[in-house]
Amino acid sequence: MKKILFLSLVTLLTCTSASQKVVADERWSTEEYDVVYQEDRNRTAIWTYGSVGTIFIDGLAGVYTDRGSYTGYWVQETSSLRCDTYREGADGKPTYHWGRFEIAFIDPDFPSRWQANIGLCDREPTIRLNGVPMTP
């Protein structure tokens, strides 16, 4: 009986883990790079773009329906401007190459288009980026 219960628990956990990974498996194309939803860390969704950067979006983790607007920041190893202050980089270490990231989802549910405004350091976001879902 214990063996059957254990196997049932393992099967349930495996199915749960697989479905969460599929739900978070989102990709978008933009004018610059492809963007990939990599993982959730507490309340923060972590996205990557190209092979150069990471975006941290506060409050988006675990939200797959009724998405609205969120704020966060992007980081890279280098950029056109070195900021006076640092932010946590993709590897958990400080980086001085970052900027503000504001995003609004156009469609509330997956797959969703989005529009983001990006800035350098603490400057007002002035660069517009449009994300279009990449669906198989």
C-alpha positions as CSV (number, residue, x, y, z in Angstrom):
1,M,0.0,0.0,0.0
2,K,2.8,2.4,0.9
3,K,4.5,1.7,-2.5
4,I,1.3,2.4,-4.4
5,L,0.8,5.6,-2.5
6,F,4.4,6.7,-3.1
7,L,4.1,6.0,-6.8
8,S,0.8,7.9,-7.0
9,L,2.5,10.9,-5.3
10,V,5.5,10.8,-7.6
11,T,3.1,10.6,-10.6
12,L,1.1,13.6,-9.3
13,L,4.2,15.7,-8.7
14,T,5.6,14.8,-12.1
15,C,2.4,15.9,-13.8
16,T,2.2,19.1,-11.8
17,S,5.8,20.0,-12.6
18,A,5.3,19.3,-16.3
19,S,2.2,21.4,-16.6
20,Q,3.8,24.4,-14.8
21,K,6.7,24.3,-17.2
22,V,4.4,24.2,-20.2
23,V,2.4,27.1,-19.0
24,A,5.5,29.2,-18.5
25,D,7.0,28.2,-21.8
26,E,6.3,31.5,-23.6
27,R,8.3,33.1,-26.4
28,W,7.9,36.4,-28.2
29,S,9.6,38.0,-31.2
30,T,10.4,41.7,-31.1
31,E,12.1,44.2,-33.4
32,E,15.4,43.5,-31.7
33,Y,15.5,40.0,-30.1
34,D,13.5,36.9,-29.3
35,V,12.3,37.0,-25.7
36,V,11.8,33.9,-23.5
37,Y,9.9,33.5,-20.2
38,Q,12.5,31.4,-18.3
39,E,11.3,31.1,-14.8
40,D,9.6,32.5,-11.7
41,R,11.5,33.6,-8.6
42,N,9.1,34.4,-5.8
43,R,6.9,37.2,-7.3
44,T,9.3,38.0,-10.1
45,A,9.1,36.6,-13.6
46,I,12.5,36.2,-15.3
47,W,12.8,36.6,-19.1
48,T,15.8,36.5,-21.3
49,Y,16.4,38.2,-24.6
50,G,18.8,37.2,-27.3
51,S,22.0,35.9,-25.6
52,V,22.7,39.3,-24.1
53,G,20.2,40.2,-21.4
54,T,17.7,39.4,-18.7
55,I,14.5,41.1,-17.6
56,F,13.1,40.9,-14.1
57,I,9.3,41.8,-14.0
58,D,7.9,42.3,-10.5
59,G,4.4,40.8,-9.8
60,L,4.2,38.8,-13.0
61,A,5.3,35.4,-11.6
62,G,2.6,32.8,-11.7
63,V,0.2,35.2,-13.6
64,Y,-1.0,33.5,-16.8
65,T,-4.5,35.0,-17.2
66,D,-5.9,38.5,-16.8
67,R,-2.4,40.1,-17.3
68,G,-2.2,43.8,-17.1
69,S,0.7,46.3,-16.7
70,Y,3.9,45.6,-14.7
71,T,7.3,47.2,-14.0
72,G,10.8,45.8,-13.7
73,Y,14.2,46.2,-15.1
74,W,16.6,44.8,-17.7
75,V,20.3,43.9,-17.2
76,Q,23.2,43.2,-19.5
77,E,26.9,42.7,-19.1
78,T,27.4,45.9,-21.1
79,S,25.3,48.6,-22.6
80,S,25.7,52.1,-24.1
81,L,25.6,53.7,-20.6
82,R,27.1,52.6,-17.3
83,C,24.7,53.5,-14.5
84,D,25.8,55.2,-11.3
85,T,24.0,52.5,-9.2
86,Y,23.8,48.8,-9.7
87,R,21.1,46.1,-9.9
88,E,21.2,42.4,-9.5
89,G,22.3,40.7,-12.7
90,A,21.3,37.4,-14.2
91,D,24.0,35.6,-12.2
92,G,23.0,37.3,-8.9
93,K,26.0,39.6,-9.0
94,P,25.8,43.4,-9.3
95,T,25.8,45.0,-12.7
96,Y,26.0,48.7,-13.7
97,H,24.3,48.1,-17.1
98,W,20.6,48.1,-16.5
99,G,17.5,50.1,-17.2
100,R,13.8,50.5,-16.4
101,F,11.3,48.2,-18.1
102,E,7.5,48.9,-18.2
103,I,5.2,46.4,-19.9
104,A,1.5,46.3,-20.8
105,F,-0.1,43.1,-22.1
106,I,-2.4,43.8,-25.0
107,D,-4.3,40.5,-24.7
108,P,-5.0,39.4,-21.1
109,D,-4.4,35.7,-21.6
110,F,-1.7,33.5,-23.3
111,P,-0.6,33.8,-26.0
112,S,-0.5,37.6,-25.6
113,R,1.0,40.4,-27.4
114,W,2.7,43.1,-25.3
115,Q,4.2,46.6,-25.6
116,A,7.1,47.6,-23.4
117,N,8.9,50.9,-22.8
118,I,12.6,50.7,-21.9
119,G,14.9,53.2,-20.4
120,L,18.6,53.4,-19.5
121,C,19.4,53.4,-15.8
122,D,16.8,55.4,-13.8
123,R,15.9,57.5,-16.9
124,E,12.4,57.7,-18.1
125,P,11.7,54.8,-20.5
126,T,11.7,56.2,-24.1
127,I,12.4,53.1,-26.2
128,R,9.3,51.2,-27.4
129,L,9.4,47.4,-28.0
130,N,6.5,45.2,-29.3
131,G,6.3,41.5,-28.4
132,V,4.4,39.1,-30.6
133,P,3.8,35.5,-29.4
134,M,5.8,32.8,-31.2
135,T,3.4,29.9,-31.3
136,P,4.2,26.5,-32.8
